[in-house]
């Protein structure tokens, strides 16, 4: 080959290579966040955002079913479209995304496969939410894994990451539910999703972002926000039905007390604003009793009251776990996560999905009245009536008079005038002739036996105004 022909050959080869690079770059310019990927579940019955990145000014087309949406990437290369409301469907479908540059070059398009439409929930918190299925006792784990064949449940675990700035993406992926995919997935999240799937008979997607030992502040971008920026921000605004939340141990140890209320209010408000879906459901778990030495003085009972006070936040619900302890109340991580998930699902089924035939909460303190030396306690959520679990006398009631000294009290279940069920508790003590305050389960190691007849436990409470508890500091104990 002559030098001239050789030179021409290399020029043509170089030009062709450069052209292929340009085509390749154009074809790869359009991309999606990892949360929008194979095996995902899209939220039904509400607008569904689809977003990603492309070359600035590039036209992007998204197609799902009969819907096609077109938009243009902004100067930063960001784009977003919204699909109209989708009906729940267990039929696998494909979502396609094509950029104009790629289309002009005849390059491929992004195809997201095996997509279902159903109910999507976001789960978060600290170690009790993170705790994986493999932490169950071996015999229970084997039983659950053997039964975990639910291809229309899809699970997604967000890697632990805290960030100083909001992350645009996270290395996540969706997986159909089977023994392999849930073994290292959040047990509470799985049991919640499984119960919803069984009851609603539609696909369910569950995303979990949880870090052991983490404070609520790390999840709230008006506060510290590192976990929010690293683990929550990357999946916003993926459409969800609501949130389940299991956290509080770290803040109890910190001695937050009633300060926790404002922190949870901030978190809920921030998340609802970020998602832009209005006041979506936020169901949370009141942490369990534990004889943990780092719970000083009244730090745990006061945090319980703070969590109870958070029920004033619109569209929230609280699961009580005083009966779900393990290892003689020495374990801050109770193993029974199936009942936690079941109780969260009860709140969702009743309040989000309209199952008005369900009793979804245990007794919650409502009001008190004093007559002579007796205090009458009234409750919400008595269900079929109050009961002492296992029979016998009610336990863990204490009472105080004007001097503020609490003593053990006698507590008896009774029926108020006109009621068809046992709905009140009468509390008294011969040592307190003029009672003023009653507390129930005011002990970090309490195992109280007040339930409703549906088997759901009463929340610990004090009859003191909750704002007064803000003045009560946990004392070293």
Secondary structure as GFF3:
##gff-version 3
##sequence-region A 1 477
A	DSSP	alpha_helix	3	29	.	.	.	ID=ss1
A	DSSP	beta_strand	31	32	.	.	.	ID=ss2
A	DSSP	beta_strand	41	43	.	.	.	ID=ss3
A	DSSP	beta_strand	48	53	.	.	.	ID=ss4
A	DSSP	beta_strand	59	64	.	.	.	ID=ss5
A	DSSP	beta_strand	67	72	.	.	.	ID=ss6
A	DSSP	beta_strand	78	83	.	.	.	ID=ss7
A	DSSP	beta_strand	89	99	.	.	.	ID=ss8
A	DSSP	alpha_helix	100	104	.	.	.	ID=ss9
A	DSSP	beta_strand	110	125	.	.	.	ID=ss10
A	DSSP	alpha_helix	127	130	.	.	.	ID=ss11
A	DSSP	three_ten_helix	133	135	.	.	.	ID=ss12
A	DSSP	alpha_helix	138	147	.	.	.	ID=ss13
A	DSSP	beta_strand	150	157	.	.	.	ID=ss14
A	DSSP	beta_strand	174	177	.	.	.	ID=ss15
A	DSSP	alpha_helix	179	182	.	.	.	ID=ss16
A	DSSP	alpha_helix	187	200	.	.	.	ID=ss17
A	DSSP	beta_strand	203	210	.	.	.	ID=ss18
A	DSSP	three_ten_helix	216	219	.	.	.	ID=ss19
A	DSSP	alpha_helix	226	227	.	.	.	ID=ss20
A	DSSP	pi_helix	228	232	.	.	.	ID=ss21
A	DSSP	three_ten_helix	233	235	.	.	.	ID=ss22
A	DSSP	beta_strand	242	246	.	.	.	ID=ss23
A	DSSP	alpha_helix	249	253	.	.	.	ID=ss24
A	DSSP	alpha_helix	259	275	.	.	.	ID=ss25
A	DSSP	beta_strand	281	285	.	.	.	ID=ss26
A	DSSP	alpha_helix	299	309	.	.	.	ID=ss27
A	DSSP	three_ten_helix	310	312	.	.	.	ID=ss28
A	DSSP	beta_strand	316	319	.	.	.	ID=ss29
A	DSSP	alpha_helix	338	351	.	.	.	ID=ss30
A	DSSP	beta_strand	364	371	.	.	.	ID=ss31
A	DSSP	beta_strand	374	380	.	.	.	ID=ss32
A	DSSP	beta_strand	386	388	.	.	.	ID=ss33
A	DSSP	beta_strand	397	400	.	.	.	ID=ss34
A	DSSP	beta_strand	407	408	.	.	.	ID=ss35
A	DSSP	beta_strand	410	414	.	.	.	ID=ss36
A	DSSP	beta_strand	424	428	.	.	.	ID=ss37
A	DSSP	beta_strand	437	440	.	.	.	ID=ss38
A	DSSP	beta_strand	450	452	.	.	.	ID=ss39
A	DSSP	beta_strand	461	462	.	.	.	ID=ss40
A	DSSP	alpha_helix	466	469	.	.	.	ID=ss41
###
